[in-house]
């Protein structure tokens, strides 16, 4: 053999050895371990729990049904004994030892995890002022704390101690929601609000219920729960980028009331026909994002989006922890290997300088701005900013200044325990953007693959709705949800007033509960009549037969002047609830569930049996299974409620 042939021979030998090892690994006897993880409170499946095999260090996470499977090599004898450890935030650690496995067989085990104990004051539940709305300590860590066995404690001032495990600490933050009241049409004929395409609340509520607990009331935004689902509205056929649908039917939880349903459908655009995108991934890599359900899930989410990128699209990556940095300059979507390598190399650690990260992300987006493209920052974080610009007010002002550049914002929330929903909702609201909560990889696929056009491409901005009710037929009304989107009546015609954005293919749904004229109502009849003025209903109002008129204002994404659309709703259009569309009936089931979760004083005859009956009958076509999942969620809540 000559010297030149030696390297070739060695290379061939190396390939053969690699192939031999791969073949040996493939032929090695293996067993399948299937683990089902449920909550000790109500027996609900726990999604996203981490399972580790102690002997092999293999890890996996449970799916939406609380199930995970692992293939494990067994001994030459065809059997093996293993131990597993199961962890999940908010629950005690679970262990199962001595599990017998056999080659080519599936061994199934079940494990129940107990929710972590609530804060205790020397063994007695702490006062309600110390606990958050879901029962866990929420006022943050004190400056001076003692350490007990596996726990922290702080003096209460009365000689006793408040004991807290670090895992027990629940520092999630939600803005207080003051439910919309009924308003008298004679005194408040106009109702004005901004549309909202956010749907973070629904997946966040799902996370709580899947983990065996009831969500805090302020985590439940009913409009976001309704808008999580798509509805069968018609496509626009005129020059406007969206079509409008209205419907009037009986109210299922208050038999003397009516429901008015308003639906908007954004123009659908095929992915290949979307304009080019200039996207900046802004990723929180601080210590609070450590873990498979935080940064690990962020990485998986963005891999899905990168797979959809085209040659004409561009992606940059900015990260922030103690400081902010550009880890990938703007790169063509065709260079997927470079983008994925940058994503895969991310690690979590350090404090959270979110403000600096936002500034750098917008700067990067501006430097690569596409005049005829989609320019957007996608922020992935738990919202726990603690370095530099940190207050809600400062961050909102920063975002408001940056949105003038024409760069839109998408906020994706991750994590639990220290999750700052209130902060992220405001950022998306003020940054010409949308907001979703990613609790699992399927939700990431929904937001970044299935609904990519709506998530990333805006077709109308500053979309406002104003309804004028006719006192000849309507005594009072309440807007269901949208509490933090209500506008002053003067804001409707003010083109400088910011409002919501609509993406390609998005649907937006809003409902009013209406008290017909002549129907008694304790909420309105308790108010004394006016002394100095009277309201006279014109003959024209009675003769019109119109229950109300709905007006819409919107701007094209690059315009500063709005356009107006007007649509009347006639009293004669009313239907009984059973003959109403699946759109209205399914949306009403979601409303009823939301009112149950918040303990609404307007919930009337609502109960889980009624919610399930309506939802099952109105499920309709459900190709993606989201409505079937909602029904399952209500069933799980019913079990939790019984187990309380």
Secondary structure, DSSP 8 states (H G I E B T S, - for coil): --HHHHHHHHHHHHHHHHHHHHHHHHHS-EEEEEEEEEETTT--B-TT-EEEETTT--EEE--TTSEEEEEEE--TTSEEEEEEEEE-TTB--EEEEEEEEETT-EEEEEEEE-B----EETTEE--TTTB-TTSSB-S---SS-EE-SS-EEEE-SSS-EEEE-TTT----B---------EETTT--EEEEE-----HHHHHHHHHHHTTS---GGG--HHHHHTTS--------SSSSEEEEEEEEE-SSSTTEEEEEEEEEE----GGGS--EEEEEEEE-SGGG-STTTHHHHHHHHHHHHHH--TT-EEEEEEESSSEEEEEEEEETT-HHHHHHHHHT----S---HHHHHHHHHHHHHHT--TTSEEEEEEEE-----SSS-SHHHHHHHHHHHHTTT-EEEEEE--SSS-BHHHHHHHHHHTTEEEEE--SHHHHHIIIIITHHHHH-EEEEEEEEEEEE-TTTEEEEEE-S-GGGB--GGGGG-TTS--EEEETT-EEEEEEEEEETT---HHHHTS---SS------HHHHHH-EEEEEEEEEE-TT-SS-EEEEEEEEGGG-B-GGGS-HHHHHHHHHHHHHHHHHT-TT-TT--HHHHHHHHHHT----TT-HHHHHHHHHHHHHHHHHH-
